[in-house]
Amino acid sequence: MRAGLRALGVAALLGAAACAAVATSTPSVAGPERAIRLEANRTPLGIGGATLAPGVRYAGGLTLRGPGLHGLSDLKIQGDVAWAVSDFGHLIRFTLGLDGPEGRLVSADQGVRRELTDTDGIALRVGPNADAEGLAILPDGRVLVSFEREHRIWSYGADANERPVAVAAPDTPLPHNGGFEGLSAAGPNGWLVLAEGGGAWVCAEACLALGTGRLVPEDGYSFTGADRDPAGDGWFVVERLYRPPLTLRARVRRLSADGVLSAPLIELRPPALVDNFEGIAAVATPGGTRLYLLSDDNGNPLQKTLLLAFDLDDPSPLAGEGGPEGRMRGTKMRVR
């Protein structure tokens, strides 16, 4: 999360969100999780401003509202359950609703929230040590969370039901408010880490840099999230560009296992629906892959918590192997 985004006050940057349907739910939950009110409004992508690569289609979107749905910084999905973490030290889960022959995203409900704890089992206080930015769910069920400002990666155990323990994190200097933004499973027991301003590592017992140098996003963008490609050995990466006071854009690219980024698969800018996208989840579908993007509203009433879905018909040409007229050919990331 960038503090400067809290000052974003131009409604035009938030896209042309229209509400076609509303679903509201407050489930009854016992234990460490607390039910939260969740309102989901169906939201179109808008006309103009969105560039989708061949084979990529918009598959529905929601504007999420509720007192527990602010500052959501990353997203992962298991089955029909979405997991998210927030800048305020919370772990949130809710259920996705799909409809129609293409399974368009139409609803979200059954929201619950729990407070992330420290290693003593005490709930994190809102502040520098609670700023959760990345989320990964490993094949063995362990839930990893990365934090910035007090930079670290903690494992909360299977299904996030244990006191956290520190796990391997890149040993690199990081800005106070520019830490480990992207976090994803990598292989059977590892995790990918992306630093906001540049740097990619694969970690297990230790961390190794991905590629041959410090990998830096291009064109003024920053890394904000990552998830593994369910059809291969790479990842999908979401990037954000913010130049105050008026420029806010987002894009999605594929990152290969040897450190190559594809051309953009998804590009969002006004007047299309766009906000501070920081979370991404990739899910296998019968026809390819579905990508979900989640935005962090920074607790700013002029921003929105958006959940958008995009379908990729055939993930194989999106790995930097080329495509129609070479539009999907991979490009090396710049090395600083």
C-alpha positions in Angstrom: 0.0 0.0 0.0 1.2 3.5 -0.8 0.2 6.2 1.7 -0.2 8.7 -1.2 -3.1 6.8 -2.6 -5.1 7.7 0.5 -5.2 11.2 -0.8 -6.7 10.2 -4.1 -9.7 12.4 -4.5 -10.7 12.3 -8.2 -13.8 10.3 -8.7 -13.1 9.8 -12.4 -10.2 7.5 -11.5 -12.5 5.1 -9.8 -14.2 4.1 -13.1 -17.9 4.0 -14.2 -19.3 1.6 -11.6 -23.0 0.8 -12.1 -24.9 -1.4 -9.7 -27.1 -4.0 -11.5 -27.9 -6.1 -8.4 -27.1 -6.2 -4.7 -26.6 -9.1 -2.3 -26.1 -8.6 1.4 -25.4 -11.2 4.0 -24.3 -11.5 7.7 -23.7 -15.2 8.6 -23.6 -16.7 12.1 -20.1 -17.9 12.9 -18.5 -19.1 16.2 -14.9 -19.3 17.2 -12.0 -17.0 16.4 -13.8 -15.7 13.2 -16.4 -13.0 13.4 -19.2 -12.5 10.9 -19.0 -9.3 8.9 -21.6 -7.5 6.9 -20.9 -7.9 3.2 -22.7 -6.1 0.4 -21.9 -7.1 -3.2 -23.0 -5.0 -6.1 -22.6 -6.3 -9.7 -20.3 -3.9 -11.6 -19.6 -3.6 -15.3 -16.1 -3.0 -16.6 -17.2 0.2 -18.4 -16.8 1.4 -22.0 -13.2 2.2 -23.1 -10.0 2.2 -21.1 -9.7 -1.6 -20.9 -7.3 -3.5 -23.2 -7.6 -7.3 -23.1 -5.2 -9.5 -25.0 -6.6 -12.1 -27.4 -8.3 -14.9 -25.6 -9.0 -12.8 -22.5 -12.6 -11.9 -21.5 -14.3 -10.0 -18.7 -16.2 -12.5 -16.6 -18.1 -10.2 -14.2 -17.2 -7.9 -11.3 -18.4 -6.8 -7.9 -18.1 -3.7 -5.8 -17.8 -4.9 -2.2 -19.0 -2.8 0.7 -19.0 -3.4 4.5 -17.3 -2.1 7.6 -14.8 -5.0 7.5 -13.8 -4.8 3.9 -11.3 -1.9 3.8 -7.6 -2.0 2.9 -7.7 -5.5 1.3 -4.2 -6.1 0.0 -4.1 -9.6 -1.5 -6.4 -12.4 -2.6 -6.2 -16.2 -3.0 -9.1 -18.5 -3.8 -9.8 -22.1 -2.9 -12.8 -23.7 -4.5 -15.5 -21.0 -4.1 -13.9 -19.4 -1.0 -11.9 -16.2 -1.3 -9.2 -15.3 1.2 -7.9 -11.8 1.7 -5.6 -9.9 4.1 -5.8 -6.2 5.0 -3.6 -3.3 5.9 -5.3 -3.4 9.3 -4.1 -6.8 10.4 -7.1 -8.9 9.4 -7.7 -12.2 7.6 -11.0 -12.2 5.7 -12.9 -15.0 4.0 -16.1 -14.9 1.9 -17.9 -17.2 -0.6 -18.1 -16.4 -4.3 -21.3 -16.9 -6.3 -21.1 -17.8 -10.0 -24.0 -18.0 -12.5 -24.8 -18.8 -16.1 -23.1 -21.2 -18.6 -19.8 -19.3 -18.3 -19.9 -19.1 -14.5 -19.8 -15.3 -14.4 -19.0 -13.7 -11.0 -22.4 -12.5 -9.7 -22.2 -12.5 -5.9 -20.2 -12.7 -2.7 -21.5 -13.6 0.8 -20.8 -15.4 4.1 -18.1 -12.9 5.0 -16.0 -13.6 8.2 -13.0 -11.9 9.6 -10.3 -12.8 12.2 -7.5 -10.7 13.6 -4.0 -11.8 12.7 -1.9 -12.4 15.8 1.7 -12.1 16.8 3.9 -15.0 17.8 2.5 -14.9 21.3 -1.1 -15.2 20.1 -2.0 -11.6 20.7 -3.9 -9.7 18.1 -1.9 -7.3 16.1 -2.7 -3.7 16.7 -3.4 -1.5 13.7 -0.1 0.2 12.9 3.3 -0.6 11.4 3.4 -4.2 12.5 -0.1 -5.1 11.2 0.3 -3.9 7.6 -0.4 -7.2 5.8 0.3 -7.0 2.1 0.8 -10.5 0.6 -1.0 -13.8 1.0 -0.1 -17.3 -0.1 -1.7 -20.7 0.5 0.8 -23.5 0.0 -0.1 -27.0 -1.3 0.2 -28.4 2.3 -2.4 -25.9 3.5 -0.1 -23.5 5.3 -1.2 -19.8 5.1 1.7 -17.3 4.7 1.3 -13.6 5.2 3.9 -10.9 4.3 4.0 -7.6 6.1 5.5 -4.2 5.2 6.9 -1.4 7.3 8.0 -4.1 9.7 9.1 -6.3 6.9 8.6 -10.1 7.4 6.8 -13.2 6.3 5.0 -15.3 8.8 3.3 -18.8 8.5 0.0 -19.1 10.3 0.0 -22.9 9.8 -2.6 -25.0 8.1 -5.8 -23.0 7.4 -4.3 -20.1 9.4 -5.2 -21.8 12.7 -1.8 -21.6 14.4 0.3 -19.0 16.1 2.7 -17.6 13.4 6.3 -18.5 12.9 8.8 -16.6 10.8 9.7 -18.2 7.5 12.4 -17.4 5.0 12.2 -13.9 3.5 14.6 -12.1 1.1 17.4 -10.4 3.0 17.3 -7.1 1.2 16.8 -3.4 2.2 13.3 -2.2 1.6 11.5 1.2 1.8 9.4 1.7 4.9 6.1 1.6 2.9 7.3 -0.6 0.0 7.8 -4.1 1.1 6.9 -7.7 0.1 3.8 -7.0 -1.9 3.5 -10.1 -4.0 3.3 -13.6 -2.4 2.4 -16.9 -4.0 3.0 -20.6 -3.7 6.0 -21.8 -5.8 6.5 -25.5 -6.4 5.5 -28.2 -3.8 7.0 -26.4 -0.7 8.1 -22.9 -1.7 6.9 -19.4 -2.2 7.4 -16.6 -4.6 8.1 -13.1 -3.1 7.9 -9.8 -5.1 9.1 -6.5 -3.6 7.0 -3.5 -4.6 9.8 -1.6 -6.2 11.6 -4.5 -7.7 13.0 -7.9 -6.8 11.7 -11.4 -7.2 12.7 -14.4 -5.1 11.7 -18.0 -4.7 12.0 -19.1 -1.1 11.8 -22.3 0.9 14.5 -22.9 3.6 16.3 -19.9 2.0 15.6 -17.4 -0.8 17.1 -17.3 -4.3 16.7 -14.4 -6.7 14.6 -15.2 -9.8 16.5 -14.4 -13.0 20.0 -13.1 -13.4 19.7 -9.7 -11.6 17.4 -7.5 -9.6 14.2 -7.7 -11.6 12.4 -4.3 -11.8 8.9 -3.6 -13.2 8.9 -1.4 -16.3 7.2 2.0 -17.2 6.9 3.3 -13.7 4.7 0.4 -12.5 5.1 -1.4 -9.2 4.5 -5.1 -8.3 1.5 -5.4 -6.1 0.5 -9.1 -6.2 1.1 -12.5 -7.7 -0.4 -16.0 -7.9 0.8 -19.2 -9.5 -0.4 -20.2 -12.9 -2.5 -23.4 -12.4 -1.6 -24.5 -15.9 2.2 -24.2 -15.7 5.2 -23.4 -13.6 5.0 -19.6 -13.7 2.8 -16.9 -12.1 0.4 -14.2 -12.9 1.5 -10.7 -11.6 -0.6 -7.6 -11.1 1.1 -4.2 -11.3 0.0 -0.7 -10.4 1.0 2.7 -11.8 0.1 5.7 -9.6 1.3 9.2 -10.4 -0.5 11.8 -8.4 -2.9 13.5 -8.7 -4.5 12.0 -11.8 -2.8 8.8 -13.1 -4.0 5.4 -11.8 -3.6 2.3 -13.9 -3.3 -1.5 -13.4 -2.1 -4.3 -15.6 -1.6 -8.1 -15.4 1.3 -10.0 -16.9 2.6 -13.6 -16.7 6.0 -14.2 -15.1 7.8 -17.3 -16.2 9.9 -19.5 -13.9 13.1 -18.0 -15.5 12.2 -14.4 -14.9 10.4 -13.4 -18.1 7.3 -11.2 -18.2 4.8 -11.5 -21.0 3.3 -8.5 -22.7 0.2 -7.2 -20.7 -2.8 -9.6 -20.7 -5.0 -7.0 -19.0 -4.6 -3.2 -18.9 -7.0 -1.0 -17.0 -7.2 2.8 -17.0 -10.0 5.4 -16.9 -12.7 5.5 -18.1 -12.7 1.7 -17.5 -13.2 0.4 -14.0 -9.9 0.9 -12.2 -8.7 1.4 -8.6 -5.7 0.4 -6.5 -5.4 -3.3 -7.5 -3.2 -5.2 -5.2 -4.6 -8.7 -5.0 -4.7 -11.4 -7.6 -5.8 -15.1 -7.7 -5.6 -17.6 -10.5 -8.0 -20.6 -10.7 -8.1 -23.4 -13.3 -11.3 -23.6 -15.3 -12.5 -26.2 -17.9 -11.6 -23.8 -20.7 -8.4 -22.3 -19.3 -7.7 -20.0 -16.3 -9.8 -17.4 -14.4 -8.0 -14.4 -12.9 -9.6 -12.5 -10.1 -8.3 -9.0 -9.2 -9.0 -7.2 -5.9 -8.5 -3.5 -5.1 -7.4 -1.9 -1.8 -9.5 1.1 -1.0 -7.0 2.4 1.6 -10.0 3.2 3.9 -10.7 6.1 1.6 -14.4 6.8 0.9 -13.6 8.0 -2.6 -12.1 4.6 -3.5 -13.7 1.2 -3.9 -13.1 -2.4 -3.0 -13.5 -4.0 -6.4 -13.4 -7.7 -7.2 -13.1 -8.4 -11.0 -13.0 -11.7 -12.9 -11.3 -12.3 -16.3 -11.2 -15.6 -18.2 -8.2 -16.7 -20.3 -9.2 -19.2 -22.9 -5.9 -20.9 -23.5 -3.0 -20.1 -21.0 -0.3 -21.7 -23.2 0.4 -18.8 -25.5 0.4 -16.3 -22.6 3.7 -17.6 -21.3 5.8 -15.5 -23.6 5.6 -18.0 -26.5 4.1 -15.6 -28.9 0.5 -15.2 -30.2 -1.5 -13.5 -32.9 1.1 -11.3 -34.8 3.5 -11.8 -31.9 1.5 -9.7 -29.5 2.1 -12.0 -26.6 5.8 -12.4 -27.0 7.6 -12.3 -23.7 9.9 -9.4 -22.7 12.7 -9.5 -20.3 12.3 -7.4 -17.2 14.7 -4.5 -16.8 17.7 -5.2 -14.6 18.8 -2.4 -12.3 
